[in-house]
Amino acid sequence: MVVISDIPDGDNGGSPNKKPQEQPGGEAKTATSLESLPVVLIDHIVARVPRCDHPSISLISKLFGRIVASPDLRLTRSQLSISEHVLYALVGFPPLPPSWYILYRSNNASLRLRRVSALPPTPYGPAVVTIGHDIYVIGGSDGSGRYLSSVTLVDCRTHTCHSLPSMRVARCRAYAGVVDGRIYVMGGCDDRWEWGKELSHVSGDFVAYDVVKDKIYALGRQCLHVCEPKEGKLNIWVHLTGLTGLWQASSCVVDDLLYTFDPGCWRGHPIVVFDPEEGVEEGVWKPVKGVYGLPPCLYWYAFESRMANVGGKLVILVGNQSQFLNYHGEKHIWCVEIALERRQGGEIWGRVESADVVFKTTESTPFIELCRSVIV
């Protein structure tokens, strides 16, 4: 186990081909009229614009560009209590390593996935957790298969990276969770680790991991771990349990309930939910009712999809040409948004709010490593 402390449309004069009238300095009339407002007011206007639109705002004029680039904008947003949940996804295009992409709304309000060019590619198979506006990328492997002990902090406000002290042990496909402001990392290597008063064999790689009520649940390829940092306990199941029956890599936690995708609809519905309070062995997956209108590719490639909690909604990313690695046509990544509702009697209902293609490419087939939600 490794413990990482949290550091704390304008008038064209009637001619469709005539450019908007420009003022000295080459900036359009609209920009000049906005700039006639007090700077404090402009700051507050820009602060209320979603961050995904900041690149477009910065092109209006030099003043707007300076405001968007200034650290003072983050302070203004904080003072106005403005924050938003943003989805970041690690997407790879073999043989290239995965890079960070951000889900945003375009000018026509449709969702799109765009690469964050300011952030470098990441290793393969890292453990990733988020705290506020920060993403921690832990371990992984390089292109030659060598395991890494590096820890990198990604600041999603500025899209910058900072190297943190390395772990004592190199790890790949480990699991991690945040409990009481501390990051706990386990697995991803072949060794024995002291946990509490016992020696536990925590090795191999893990398919999925989530934190529910200060417990870290980790699904391995042949086992299930439930780690309780506060109690110094680690329980390991090597046989089939109620939780491992349907849990797969596409999962996330919303309101202390674990959600995952069930392409076989064994509970009669494609999305199922698990309440860990019912117990790992005794508990059962329950259906999330009312989820209709999912794209067929989500059933075909469910095990390669990735799910995240974005402001209380389920957001699922999935590709649709993964089995055709030599396919040279257009490949897509779909995004599905599902709103959740808890009804009387404890039933969970979901409603598909959108299901759209958010990314297209004719290059190599995209692989979605993971997706995480941050607050910025």
Long-range contacts (C-beta under 8 A, 24 or more apart in sequence): 1-184, 1-185, 1-186, 1-193, 1-194, 1-195, 1-202, 2-167, 2-168, 2-169, 2-171, 2-184, 2-185, 2-186, 3-182, 3-183, 3-184, 3-185, 4-136, 4-138, 4-151, 4-164, 4-167, 4-182, 4-183, 4-185, 5-181, 5-182, 5-183, 6-131, 6-178, 6-181, 6-182, 6-183, 7-153, 7-164, 8-181, 27-60, 27-61, 27-62, 30-60, 31-60, 31-61, 31-64, 32-61, 34-60, 34-61, 34-64, 35-61, 35-63, 42-67, 43-67, 43-72, 43-73, 43-76, 44-76, 44-80, 46-73, 47-73, 47-76, 47-77, 47-80, 47-82, 48-80, 48-82, 50-84, 50-104, 50-105, 51-84, 51-86, 51-376, 52-86, 52-102, 52-104, 52-105, 53-104, 56-107, 71-158, 74-157, 83-375, 83-376, 84-311, 84-375, 84-376, 85-310, 85-311, 85-373, 85-374, 85-375, 86-156, 86-310, 86-373, 86-374, 86-375, 86-376, 87-308, 87-310, 87-315, 87-371, 87-372, 87-373, 88-116, 88-135, 88-156, 88-371, 88-372, 88-373, 88-374, 89-113, 89-306, 89-317, 89-368, 89-369, 89-370, 89-371, 89-372, 90-122, 90-128, 90-368, 90-369, 90-370, 90-371, 91-115, 91-333, 91-359, 91-366, 91-367, 91-368, 91-369, 92-124, 92-366, 92-367, 92-369, 93-361, 93-363, 93-364, 93-365, 93-366, 93-367, 94-325, 94-364, 94-365, 94-367, 95-143, 95-364, 96-121, 96-364, 97-121, 97-122, 97-123, 97-124, 97-143, 98-122, 98-124, 98-367, 98-369, 100-154, 101-359, 103-310, 103-315, 103-317, 103-335, 103-358, 110-356, 111-335, 111-337, 111-354, 111-356, 111-358, 112-358, 112-359, 113-317, 113-333, 113-335, 113-358, 113-359, 116-159, 118-159, 118-160, 119-154, 119-159, 119-161, 120-161, 122-152, 123-148, 123-150, 123-172, 124-172, 124-369, 125-172, 125-173, 125-188, 125-205, 125-369, 126-172, 127-171, 127-173, 127-174, 127-175, 127-176, 127-185, 127-188, 127-209, 128-176, 128-370, 128-372, 129-176, 129-177, 129-178, 129-183, 129-372, 130-178, 130-372, 130-373, 130-374, 131-178, 131-181, 131-183, 132-374, 132-375, 133-157, 133-374, 133-375, 133-376, 134-374, 135-372, 135-374, 136-164, 136-176, 136-183, 138-167, 138-171, 138-174, 138-176, 138-183, 138-185, 139-167, 139-170, 139-171, 139-172, 139-174, 139-185, 139-188, 140-171, 140-172, 141-172, 146-170, 147-171, 147-172, 147-188, 147-189, 148-172, 156-374, 156-376, 157-376, 172-205, 173-204, 173-205, 173-206, 174-205, 174-206, 175-206, 175-209, 175-216, 175-218, 175-225, 176-209, 176-216, 177-209, 177-210, 177-211, 177-216, 177-227, 178-211, 179-211, 179-214, 179-216, 179-229, 179-230, 180-214, 180-229, 180-230, 182-229, 184-216, 184-227, 184-229, 186-216, 186-218, 186-225, 186-227, 186-234, 187-218, 187-220, 187-225, 195-232, 195-233, 195-234, 196-232, 196-233, 196-234, 197-232, 198-234, 200-234, 200-236, 202-234, 207-248, 207-249, 208-247, 208-248, 208-249, 208-250, 208-251, 208-260, 210-251, 210-252, 210-253, 210-258, 211-253, 212-253, 212-256, 212-257, 212-258, 212-276, 213-256, 213-276, 213-277, 215-276, 217-243, 217-258, 217-276, 219-243, 219-244, 219-247, 219-248, 224-280, 226-280, 235-280, 237-280, 237-281, 241-280, 241-281, 242-274, 242-278, 242-279, 242-280, 242-281, 242-282, 242-283, 242-284, 242-285, 243-274, 243-276, 243-280, 243-283, 245-285, 246-272, 246-285, 247-274, 248-302, 248-303, 249-303, 249-304, 249-305, 249-306, 250-302, 250-303, 250-305, 250-306, 250-307, 250-316, 250-318, 251-307, 252-307, 252-308, 252-309, 252-314, 253-309, 254-309, 254-312, 254-314, 254-340, 255-312, 255-342, 257-348, 259-288, 259-307, 259-314, 260-285, 260-307, 261-298, 261-302, 261-305, 261-307, 261-316, 262-302, 263-298, 263-299, 263-300, 263-302, 263-303, 270-294, 270-298, 270-299, 271-314, 271-338, 271-350, 273-348, 286-348, 288-340, 288-348, 288-349, 288-350, 289-347, 289-348, 289-349, 289-350, 290-349, 290-350, 290-351, 291-338, 291-350, 291-351, 291-352, 292-352, 293-352, 293-355, 294-336, 294-352, 294-355, 295-320, 295-334, 295-336, 295-355, 297-332, 297-334, 298-334, 298-336, 304-367, 304-368, 305-368, 306-368, 306-369, 306-370, 306-371, 307-371, 308-371, 308-372, 308-373, 309-373, 310-337, 310-373, 311-373, 312-340, 313-337, 313-338, 313-339, 313-340, 313-353, 314-338, 314-340, 314-350, 315-371, 315-373, 317-358, 317-368, 317-371, 318-368, 319-365, 319-366, 319-367, 319-368, 321-365, 322-365, 322-367, 324-365, 325-365, 327-365, 328-362, 329-362, 330-360, 330-361, 330-362, 331-360, 331-361, 331-362, 331-363, 331-365, 331-366, 332-357, 332-359, 332-360, 333-357, 333-358, 333-359, 333-360, 333-366, 333-368, 334-358
